[in-house]
């Protein structure tokens, strides 16, 4: 793996950790449902 590609992978992994990303599919689904349940932006719905 080229050095620059490895650095990019490390940056991605660090960003995922900061976002509390998880490989557990069930936890992913729970977090996704929280996002989906949010009310839509009223300004956008008027268009």
mmJSON file of the N, C-alpha and C atoms, coordinates in Angstrom:
{"data_MODEL":{"atom_site":{
"group_PDB":["ATOM","ATOM","ATOM","ATOM","ATOM","ATOM","ATOM","ATOM","ATOM","ATOM","ATOM","ATOM","ATOM","ATOM","ATOM","ATOM","ATOM","ATOM","ATOM","ATOM","ATOM","ATOM","ATOM","ATOM","ATOM","ATOM","ATOM","ATOM","ATOM","ATOM","ATOM","ATOM","ATOM","ATOM","ATOM","ATOM","ATOM","ATOM","ATOM","ATOM","ATOM","ATOM","ATOM","ATOM","ATOM","ATOM","ATOM","ATOM","ATOM","ATOM","ATOM","ATOM","ATOM","ATOM","ATOM","ATOM","ATOM","ATOM","ATOM","ATOM","ATOM","ATOM","ATOM","ATOM","ATOM","ATOM","ATOM","ATOM","ATOM","ATOM","ATOM","ATOM","ATOM","ATOM","ATOM","ATOM","ATOM","ATOM","ATOM","ATOM","ATOM","ATOM","ATOM","ATOM","ATOM","ATOM","ATOM","ATOM","ATOM","ATOM","ATOM","ATOM","ATOM","ATOM","ATOM","ATOM","ATOM","ATOM","ATOM","ATOM","ATOM","ATOM","ATOM","ATOM","ATOM","ATOM","ATOM","ATOM","ATOM","ATOM","ATOM","ATOM","ATOM","ATOM","ATOM","ATOM","ATOM","ATOM","ATOM","ATOM","ATOM","ATOM","ATOM","ATOM","ATOM","ATOM","ATOM","ATOM","ATOM","ATOM","ATOM","ATOM","ATOM","ATOM","ATOM","ATOM","ATOM","ATOM","ATOM","ATOM","ATOM"],
"id":[1,2,3,4,5,6,7,8,9,10,11,12,13,14,15,16,17,18,19,20,21,22,23,24,25,26,27,28,29,30,31,32,33,34,35,36,37,38,39,40,41,42,43,44,45,46,47,48,49,50,51,52,53,54,55,56,57,58,59,60,61,62,63,64,65,66,67,68,69,70,71,72,73,74,75,76,77,78,79,80,81,82,83,84,85,86,87,88,89,90,91,92,93,94,95,96,97,98,99,100,101,102,103,104,105,106,107,108,109,110,111,112,113,114,115,116,117,118,119,120,121,122,123,124,125,126,127,128,129,130,131,132,133,134,135,136,137,138,139,140,141],
"type_symbol":["N","C","C","N","C","C","N","C","C","N","C","C","N","C","C","N","C","C","N","C","C","N","C","C","N","C","C","N","C","C","N","C","C","N","C","C","N","C","C","N","C","C","N","C","C","N","C","C","N","C","C","N","C","C","N","C","C","N","C","C","N","C","C","N","C","C","N","C","C","N","C","C","N","C","C","N","C","C","N","C","C","N","C","C","N","C","C","N","C","C","N","C","C","N","C","C","N","C","C","N","C","C","N","C","C","N","C","C","N","C","C","N","C","C","N","C","C","N","C","C","N","C","C","N","C","C","N","C","C","N","C","C","N","C","C","N","C","C","N","C","C"],
"label_atom_id":["N","CA","C","N","CA","C","N","CA","C","N","CA","C","N","CA","C","N","CA","C","N","CA","C","N","CA","C","N","CA","C","N","CA","C","N","CA","C","N","CA","C","N","CA","C","N","CA","C","N","CA","C","N","CA","C","N","CA","C","N","CA","C","N","CA","C","N","CA","C","N","CA","C","N","CA","C","N","CA","C","N","CA","C","N","CA","C","N","CA","C","N","CA","C","N","CA","C","N","CA","C","N","CA","C","N","CA","C","N","CA","C","N","CA","C","N","CA","C","N","CA","C","N","CA","C","N","CA","C","N","CA","C","N","CA","C","N","CA","C","N","CA","C","N","CA","C","N","CA","C","N","CA","C","N","CA","C","N","CA","C","N","CA","C"],
"label_alt_id":[null,null,null,null,null,null,null,null,null,null,null,null,null,null,null,null,null,null,null,null,null,null,null,null,null,null,null,null,null,null,null,null,null,null,null,null,null,null,null,null,null,null,null,null,null,null,null,null,null,null,null,null,null,null,null,null,null,null,null,null,null,null,null,null,null,null,null,null,null,null,null,null,null,null,null,null,null,null,null,null,null,null,null,null,null,null,null,null,null,null,null,null,null,null,null,null,null,null,null,null,null,null,null,null,null,null,null,null,null,null,null,null,null,null,null,null,null,null,null,null,null,null,null,null,null,null,null,null,null,null,null,null,null,null,null,null,null,null,null,null,null],
"label_comp_id":["UNK","UNK","UNK","UNK","UNK","UNK","UNK","UNK","UNK","UNK","UNK","UNK","UNK","UNK","UNK","UNK","UNK","UNK","UNK","UNK","UNK","UNK","UNK","UNK","UNK","UNK","UNK","UNK","UNK","UNK","UNK","UNK","UNK","UNK","UNK","UNK","UNK","UNK","UNK","UNK","UNK","UNK","UNK","UNK","UNK","UNK","UNK","UNK","UNK","UNK","UNK","UNK","UNK","UNK","UNK","UNK","UNK","UNK","UNK","UNK","UNK","UNK","UNK","UNK","UNK","UNK","UNK","UNK","UNK","UNK","UNK","UNK","UNK","UNK","UNK","UNK","UNK","UNK","UNK","UNK","UNK","UNK","UNK","UNK","UNK","UNK","UNK","UNK","UNK","UNK","UNK","UNK","UNK","UNK","UNK","UNK","UNK","UNK","UNK","UNK","UNK","UNK","UNK","UNK","UNK","UNK","UNK","UNK","UNK","UNK","UNK","UNK","UNK","UNK","UNK","UNK","UNK","UNK","UNK","UNK","UNK","UNK","UNK","UNK","UNK","UNK","UNK","UNK","UNK","UNK","UNK","UNK","UNK","UNK","UNK","UNK","UNK","UNK","UNK","UNK","UNK"],
"label_asym_id":["A","A","A","A","A","A","A","A","A","A","A","A","A","A","A","A","A","A","A","A","A","A","A","A","A","A","A","A","A","A","A","A","A","A","A","A","A","A","A","A","A","A","A","A","A","A","A","A","A","A","A","A","A","A","A","A","A","A","A","A","A","A","A","A","A","A","A","A","A","A","A","A","A","A","A","A","A","A","A","A","A","A","A","A","A","A","A","A","A","A","A","A","A","A","A","A","A","A","A","A","A","A","A","A","A","A","A","A","A","A","A","A","A","A","A","A","A","A","A","A","A","A","A","A","A","A","A","A","A","A","A","A","A","A","A","A","A","A","A","A","A"],
"label_entity_id":["1","1","1","1","1","1","1","1","1","1","1","1","1","1","1","1","1","1","1","1","1","1","1","1","1","1","1","1","1","1","1","1","1","1","1","1","1","1","1","1","1","1","1","1","1","1","1","1","1","1","1","1","1","1","1","1","1","1","1","1","1","1","1","1","1","1","1","1","1","1","1","1","1","1","1","1","1","1","1","1","1","1","1","1","1","1","1","1","1","1","1","1","1","1","1","1","1","1","1","1","1","1","1","1","1","1","1","1","1","1","1","1","1","1","1","1","1","1","1","1","1","1","1","1","1","1","1","1","1","1","1","1","1","1","1","1","1","1","1","1","1"],
"label_seq_id":[1,1,1,2,2,2,3,3,3,4,4,4,5,5,5,6,6,6,7,7,7,8,8,8,9,9,9,10,10,10,11,11,11,12,12,12,13,13,13,14,14,14,15,15,15,16,16,16,17,17,17,18,18,18,19,19,19,20,20,20,21,21,21,22,22,22,23,23,23,24,24,24,25,25,25,26,26,26,27,27,27,28,28,28,29,29,29,30,30,30,31,31,31,32,32,32,33,33,33,34,34,34,35,35,35,36,36,36,37,37,37,38,38,38,39,39,39,40,40,40,41,41,41,42,42,42,43,43,43,44,44,44,45,45,45,46,46,46,47,47,47],
"pdbx_PDB_ins_code":[null,null,null,null,null,null,null,null,null,null,null,null,null,null,null,null,null,null,null,null,null,null,null,null,null,null,null,null,null,null,null,null,null,null,null,null,null,null,null,null,null,null,null,null,null,null,null,null,null,null,null,null,null,null,null,null,null,null,null,null,null,null,null,null,null,null,null,null,null,null,null,null,null,null,null,null,null,null,null,null,null,null,null,null,null,null,null,null,null,null,null,null,null,null,null,null,null,null,null,null,null,null,null,null,null,null,null,null,null,null,null,null,null,null,null,null,null,null,null,null,null,null,null,null,null,null,null,null,null,null,null,null,null,null,null,null,null,null,null,null,null],
"Cartn_x":[0.856,0.0,0.9,0.712,1.524,1.333,2.377,2.368,1.207,0.929,-0.15,-1.502,-1.675,-2.94,-3.13,-2.064,-2.147,-2.522,-1.932,-2.252,-3.728,-4.245,-5.653,-6.547,-6.19,-6.94,-6.937,-5.792,-5.706,-6.576,-6.608,-7.46,-8.929,-9.29,-10.674,-11.062,-10.192,-10.478,-10.64,-9.797,-9.881,-11.186,-11.576,-12.836,-14.01,-13.963,-15.032,-15.122,-13.981,-13.984,-14.597,-14.246,-14.779,-16.288,-16.792,-18.232,-18.941,-18.174,-18.69,-19.314,-18.672,-19.126,-18.961,-19.804,-19.805,-20.075,-19.382,-19.589,-20.775,-21.347,-22.496,-23.727,-24.297,-25.422,-26.64,-26.898,-28.06,-27.918,-26.732,-26.503,-26.604,-26.124,-26.24,-27.706,-28.525,-29.956,-30.606,-30.233,-30.798,-30.452,-29.208,-28.787,-29.474,-29.628,-30.291,-31.749,-32.419,-33.816,-33.954,-32.988,-33.029,-32.962,-32.147,-32.028,-33.304,-33.895,-35.086,-36.281,-36.33,-37.461,-37.463,-36.406,-36.347,-37.344,-37.888,-38.859,-38.149,-38.821,-38.22,-38.128,-37.206,-37.023,-38.214,-38.931,-40.138,-39.836,-38.704,-38.35,-38.266,-37.714,-37.556,-38.891,-39.818,-41.091,-42.006,-41.726,-42.542,-42.248,-41.157,-40.741,-41.61],
"Cartn_y":[-1.173,0.0,1.235,2.106,3.318,4.141,4.887,5.668,6.666,7.35,8.347,7.677,6.499,5.773,5.343,4.918,4.508,5.709,6.847,8.05,8.406,8.282,8.58,7.611,6.35,5.347,5.675,6.074,6.444,7.653,8.626,9.805,9.399,8.505,8.022,7.308,6.449,5.712,6.667,7.668,8.646,9.436,9.84,10.563,9.683,8.418,7.492,7.344,7.307,7.22,8.475,9.628,10.889,10.974,10.388,10.386,9.24,8.492,7.333,6.317,6.125,5.133,3.746,2.849,1.521,0.499,-0.609,-1.661,-2.545,-2.386,-3.189,-2.72,-3.602,-3.237,-2.779,-3.412,-3.047,-1.624,-1.274,0.093,1.103,0.714,1.595,1.882,0.837,0.991,1.899,1.763,2.598,4.072,4.336,5.715,6.271,5.442,5.87,6.225,5.426,5.699,7.03,7.382,8.668,9.808,9.651,10.686,10.798,9.67,9.643,10.242,10.108,10.583,12.094,12.769,14.212,14.89,15.998,16.748,17.384,17.425,18.071,19.574,20.182,21.628,22.304,23.15,23.79,24.661,25.311,26.185,25.41,24.222,23.407,22.849,22.554,21.965,22.971,24.283,25.324,25.464,24.907,25.078,24.306],
"Cartn_z":[0.0,0.0,0.0,-0.97,-1.008,0.265,0.629,1.857,1.895,0.779,0.759,0.948,0.379,0.527,1.977,2.632,4.025,4.9,4.629,5.39,5.223,4.007,3.743,4.523,4.561,5.294,6.786,7.308,8.72,9.027,8.125,8.312,8.308,7.412,7.34,8.629,9.113,10.344,11.523,11.601,12.682,12.593,11.394,11.21,11.617,11.278,11.642,13.159,13.821,15.287,15.898,15.358,15.885,15.696,14.623,14.36,15.071,15.855,16.575,15.627,14.494,13.526,14.134,13.724,14.307,13.213,13.258,12.265,12.603,13.787,14.196,13.422,12.618,11.745,12.548,13.669,14.488,15.033,15.515,16.018,14.885,13.705,12.543,12.238,12.25,11.976,13.016,14.281,15.339,15.1,14.763,14.511,13.266,12.254,11.032,11.302,12.106,12.441,13.171,14.0,14.698,13.684,12.673,11.644,10.821,10.496,9.658,10.391,11.703,12.484,12.671,12.308,12.481,11.562,12.035,11.242,10.05,8.9,7.723,7.928,7.26,7.325,6.653,7.379,6.857,5.648,5.628,4.519,3.197,3.254,2.057,1.578,2.478,2.099,1.401,1.548,0.903,-0.583,-1.032,-2.431,-3.379],
"occupancy":[1.0,1.0,1.0,1.0,1.0,1.0,1.0,1.0,1.0,1.0,1.0,1.0,1.0,1.0,1.0,1.0,1.0,1.0,1.0,1.0,1.0,1.0,1.0,1.0,1.0,1.0,1.0,1.0,1.0,1.0,1.0,1.0,1.0,1.0,1.0,1.0,1.0,1.0,1.0,1.0,1.0,1.0,1.0,1.0,1.0,1.0,1.0,1.0,1.0,1.0,1.0,1.0,1.0,1.0,1.0,1.0,1.0,1.0,1.0,1.0,1.0,1.0,1.0,1.0,1.0,1.0,1.0,1.0,1.0,1.0,1.0,1.0,1.0,1.0,1.0,1.0,1.0,1.0,1.0,1.0,1.0,1.0,1.0,1.0,1.0,1.0,1.0,1.0,1.0,1.0,1.0,1.0,1.0,1.0,1.0,1.0,1.0,1.0,1.0,1.0,1.0,1.0,1.0,1.0,1.0,1.0,1.0,1.0,1.0,1.0,1.0,1.0,1.0,1.0,1.0,1.0,1.0,1.0,1.0,1.0,1.0,1.0,1.0,1.0,1.0,1.0,1.0,1.0,1.0,1.0,1.0,1.0,1.0,1.0,1.0,1.0,1.0,1.0,1.0,1.0,1.0],
"B_iso_or_equiv":[0.0,0.0,0.0,0.0,0.0,0.0,0.0,0.0,0.0,0.0,0.0,0.0,0.0,0.0,0.0,0.0,0.0,0.0,0.0,0.0,0.0,0.0,0.0,0.0,0.0,0.0,0.0,0.0,0.0,0.0,0.0,0.0,0.0,0.0,0.0,0.0,0.0,0.0,0.0,0.0,0.0,0.0,0.0,0.0,0.0,0.0,0.0,0.0,0.0,0.0,0.0,0.0,0.0,0.0,0.0,0.0,0.0,0.0,0.0,0.0,0.0,0.0,0.0,0.0,0.0,0.0,0.0,0.0,0.0,0.0,0.0,0.0,0.0,0.0,0.0,0.0,0.0,0.0,0.0,0.0,0.0,0.0,0.0,0.0,0.0,0.0,0.0,0.0,0.0,0.0,0.0,0.0,0.0,0.0,0.0,0.0,0.0,0.0,0.0,0.0,0.0,0.0,0.0,0.0,0.0,0.0,0.0,0.0,0.0,0.0,0.0,0.0,0.0,0.0,0.0,0.0,0.0,0.0,0.0,0.0,0.0,0.0,0.0,0.0,0.0,0.0,0.0,0.0,0.0,0.0,0.0,0.0,0.0,0.0,0.0,0.0,0.0,0.0,0.0,0.0,0.0],
"pdbx_formal_charge":[null,null,null,null,null,null,null,null,null,null,null,null,null,null,null,null,null,null,null,null,null,null,null,null,null,null,null,null,null,null,null,null,null,null,null,null,null,null,null,null,null,null,null,null,null,null,null,null,null,null,null,null,null,null,null,null,null,null,null,null,null,null,null,null,null,null,null,null,null,null,null,null,null,null,null,null,null,null,null,null,null,null,null,null,null,null,null,null,null,null,null,null,null,null,null,null,null,null,null,null,null,null,null,null,null,null,null,null,null,null,null,null,null,null,null,null,null,null,null,null,null,null,null,null,null,null,null,null,null,null,null,null,null,null,null,null,null,null,null,null,null],
"auth_seq_id":[1,1,1,2,2,2,3,3,3,4,4,4,5,5,5,6,6,6,7,7,7,8,8,8,9,9,9,10,10,10,11,11,11,12,12,12,13,13,13,14,14,14,15,15,15,16,16,16,17,17,17,18,18,18,19,19,19,20,20,20,21,21,21,22,22,22,23,23,23,24,24,24,25,25,25,26,26,26,27,27,27,28,28,28,29,29,29,30,30,30,31,31,31,32,32,32,33,33,33,34,34,34,35,35,35,36,36,36,37,37,37,38,38,38,39,39,39,40,40,40,41,41,41,42,42,42,43,43,43,44,44,44,45,45,45,46,46,46,47,47,47],
"auth_comp_id":["UNK","UNK","UNK","UNK","UNK","UNK","UNK","UNK","UNK","UNK","UNK","UNK","UNK","UNK","UNK","UNK","UNK","UNK","UNK","UNK","UNK","UNK","UNK","UNK","UNK","UNK","UNK","UNK","UNK","UNK","UNK","UNK","UNK","UNK","UNK","UNK","UNK","UNK","UNK","UNK","UNK","UNK","UNK","UNK","UNK","UNK","UNK","UNK","UNK","UNK","UNK","UNK","UNK","UNK","UNK","UNK","UNK","UNK","UNK","UNK","UNK","UNK","UNK","UNK","UNK","UNK","UNK","UNK","UNK","UNK","UNK","UNK","UNK","UNK","UNK","UNK","UNK","UNK","UNK","UNK","UNK","UNK","UNK","UNK","UNK","UNK","UNK","UNK","UNK","UNK","UNK","UNK","UNK","UNK","UNK","UNK","UNK","UNK","UNK","UNK","UNK","UNK","UNK","UNK","UNK","UNK","UNK","UNK","UNK","UNK","UNK","UNK","UNK","UNK","UNK","UNK","UNK","UNK","UNK","UNK","UNK","UNK","UNK","UNK","UNK","UNK","UNK","UNK","UNK","UNK","UNK","UNK","UNK","UNK","UNK","UNK","UNK","UNK","UNK","UNK","UNK"],
"auth_asym_id":["A","A","A","A","A","A","A","A","A","A","A","A","A","A","A","A","A","A","A","A","A","A","A","A","A","A","A","A","A","A","A","A","A","A","A","A","A","A","A","A","A","A","A","A","A","A","A","A","A","A","A","A","A","A","A","A","A","A","A","A","A","A","A","A","A","A","A","A","A","A","A","A","A","A","A","A","A","A","A","A","A","A","A","A","A","A","A","A","A","A","A","A","A","A","A","A","A","A","A","A","A","A","A","A","A","A","A","A","A","A","A","A","A","A","A","A","A","A","A","A","A","A","A","A","A","A","A","A","A","A","A","A","A","A","A","A","A","A","A","A","A"],
"auth_atom_id":["N","CA","C","N","CA","C","N","CA","C","N","CA","C","N","CA","C","N","CA","C","N","CA","C","N","CA","C","N","CA","C","N","CA","C","N","CA","C","N","CA","C","N","CA","C","N","CA","C","N","CA","C","N","CA","C","N","CA","C","N","CA","C","N","CA","C","N","CA","C","N","CA","C","N","CA","C","N","CA","C","N","CA","C","N","CA","C","N","CA","C","N","CA","C","N","CA","C","N","CA","C","N","CA","C","N","CA","C","N","CA","C","N","CA","C","N","CA","C","N","CA","C","N","CA","C","N","CA","C","N","CA","C","N","CA","C","N","CA","C","N","CA","C","N","CA","C","N","CA","C","N","CA","C","N","CA","C","N","CA","C","N","CA","C"],
"pdbx_PDB_model_num":[1,1,1,1,1,1,1,1,1,1,1,1,1,1,1,1,1,1,1,1,1,1,1,1,1,1,1,1,1,1,1,1,1,1,1,1,1,1,1,1,1,1,1,1,1,1,1,1,1,1,1,1,1,1,1,1,1,1,1,1,1,1,1,1,1,1,1,1,1,1,1,1,1,1,1,1,1,1,1,1,1,1,1,1,1,1,1,1,1,1,1,1,1,1,1,1,1,1,1,1,1,1,1,1,1,1,1,1,1,1,1,1,1,1,1,1,1,1,1,1,1,1,1,1,1,1,1,1,1,1,1,1,1,1,1,1,1,1,1,1,1]
}}}
